[in-house]
Amino acid sequence: MSTATGGAARGTGEWSAAESVVLSRAVHHAPSVHNIRPWSLTLHDRAAELRERPTVLVQHDPDGRDRRISCGTAVANLVLAIRGLGRTAEVVLSSSAGLVVATATSTGRAEPTEAERRRGAAVLERESYRKPFADAEVPEQVRDALLEAVVDGGATGRWITGADESLGVAQLLCYAARVFHDNPDYQRELHSWTTAAGGSLRWDALGERGLAAVGLTTSRTRLPDEAVLASRIAQEAVLVVGTRADQPLDQVRAGTAVQQAWLEATSRGLVASVSTQPLHLVEVRNGLAHGLGFAAAPQILVRFGYPAERR
Ligand SMILES: Cc1cc2nc3c(=O)[nH]c(=O)nc-3n(C[C@H](O)[C@H](O)[C@H](O)COP(=O)(O)O)c2cc1C
């Protein structure tokens, strides 16, 4: 849920009113944990400062991992919006009083690249798609482009491939789903963030099957059979995104990287949904890294595919 300052611009400096609207709107459309937009945006002197805003997801996000990943997605949108205005954007990440700050400064004019243009155009179109995908594989060259976008964004990725890997991941996700499903304090908080209860997360947008369902296990989620979940994972293009280290700024980078890939996917007619809920359990993060031989700290899971129905 956004507060009075969440997602709003304060002070426009040298940005024109129209430019300020463009930047604020792009940031507002970034995906965030429970859609709470845990940042504030200040525009001044051809700079844009995005600050992590402490929030109250005590049960879901006690360490603020998701807050910082969310700030990273907003940074990606902000930079693409600045580039879309035909300006340069240099980003510096820092921490202040335990909260991350991303400052994007524009020192001159420069046309956006073709990829920046396409991804920027996808900012308002992107949304979480937690339904089953169409029965069509994501081609190898598209997977390569998505992975490249992750790497460009400052993180690393690993596709889950084959029956054995899918089963290993399914076992970890089923374990996490049981933990969250059976935790009444966790479920009370999650419920309070859904729209029916006045929160910001749309209940009707949540997944009912496969990875998307256990990607955000609620008290209503039917816990799946491991083998069934494994076969669903094997049918989808599922990417684990990680970072070399697991410090606060790494989490911001993971968010930027995921958003770059999500926008790249959107620009190519794909849809996606992300999940961090299981990765809040350290044993799941470690299990993923070890099970996949992934030499990075897992931050977020993303499933990509083609929409089964018109959106
Ligand atoms: C850091 C982060 C963590 C998220 N975690 C989950 C998750 O665990 N499960 C899930 O279904 N969606 C998750 N989401 C998706 C958000 O719920 C979604 O982006 C938000 O509700 C806004 O909806 P939209 O993506 O359709 O714009 C996450 C998003 C971010 C940025």
The ligand as an SDF file (V2000), in Angstrom:
LIG
                    3D

 31 33  0  0  0  0  0  0  0  0999 V2000
   10.3720   -8.1550   -4.7960 C   0  0  0  0  0  0  0  0  0  0  0  0
    9.0930   -8.7430   -5.2720 C   0  0  0  0  0  0  0  0  0  0  0  0
    8.6170   -9.8970   -4.6960 C   0  0  0  0  0  0  0  0  0  0  0  0
    7.4550  -10.4750   -5.1500 C   0  0  0  0  0  0  0  0  0  0  0  0
    7.0680  -11.6550   -4.6130 N   0  0  0  0  0  0  0  0  0  0  0  0
    6.0140  -12.2920   -5.1350 C   0  0  0  0  0  0  0  0  0  0  0  0
    5.7050  -13.6070   -4.6780 C   0  0  0  0  0  0  0  0  0  0  0  0
    6.3800  -14.1780   -3.8200 O   0  0  0  0  0  0  0  0  0  0  0  0
    4.6440  -14.2200   -5.2450 N   0  0  0  0  0  0  0  0  0  0  0  0
    3.8800  -13.6180   -6.2080 C   0  0  0  0  0  0  0  0  0  0  0  0
    2.9220  -14.2380   -6.6650 O   0  0  0  0  0  0  0  0  0  0  0  0
    4.1520  -12.3690   -6.6460 N   0  0  0  0  0  0  0  0  0  0  0  0
    5.2070  -11.7060   -6.1420 C   0  0  0  0  0  0  0  0  0  0  0  0
    5.5460  -10.4720   -6.6140 N   0  0  0  0  0  0  0  0  0  0  0  0
    4.6960   -9.8060   -7.6250 C   0  0  0  0  0  0  0  0  0  0  0  0
    3.8990   -8.6670   -7.0080 C   0  0  0  0  0  0  0  0  0  0  0  0
    2.8820   -9.1610   -6.1590 O   0  0  0  0  0  0  0  0  0  0  0  0
    3.3010   -7.8040   -8.1260 C   0  0  0  0  0  0  0  0  0  0  0  0
    4.3560   -7.2800   -8.9000 O   0  0  0  0  0  0  0  0  0  0  0  0
    2.4830   -6.6610   -7.5810 C   0  0  0  0  0  0  0  0  0  0  0  0
    1.3500   -7.1480   -6.9200 O   0  0  0  0  0  0  0  0  0  0  0  0
    2.0300   -5.6880   -8.6970 C   0  0  0  0  0  0  0  0  0  0  0  0
    1.2820   -6.3560   -9.6820 O   0  0  0  0  0  0  0  0  0  0  0  0
    1.7370   -6.3380  -11.2150 P   0  0  0  0  0  0  0  0  0  0  0  0
    3.0550   -7.0820  -11.3020 O   0  0  0  0  0  0  0  0  0  0  0  0
    0.6460   -7.0400  -11.9550 O   0  0  0  0  0  0  0  0  0  0  0  0
    1.9180   -4.9120  -11.6190 O   0  0  0  0  0  0  0  0  0  0  0  0
    6.7040   -9.8670   -6.1900 C   0  0  0  0  0  0  0  0  0  0  0  0
    7.1920   -8.6920   -6.7730 C   0  0  0  0  0  0  0  0  0  0  0  0
    8.3810   -8.1540   -6.3500 C   0  0  0  0  0  0  0  0  0  0  0  0
    8.9190   -6.9330   -7.0210 C   0  0  0  0  0  0  0  0  0  0  0  0
  1  2  1  0
  2  3  1  0
  2 30  2  0
  3  4  2  0
  4  5  1  0
  4 28  1  0
  5  6  2  0
  6  7  1  0
  6 13  1  0
  7  8  2  0
  7  9  1  0
  9 10  1  0
 10 11  2  0
 10 12  1  0
 12 13  2  0
 13 14  1  0
 14 15  1  0
 14 28  1  0
 15 16  1  0
 16 17  1  0
 16 18  1  0
 18 19  1  0
 18 20  1  0
 20 21  1  0
 20 22  1  0
 22 23  1  0
 23 24  1  0
 24 25  2  0
 24 26  1  0
 24 27  1  0
 28 29  2  0
 29 30  1  0
 30 31  1  0
M  END
$$$$
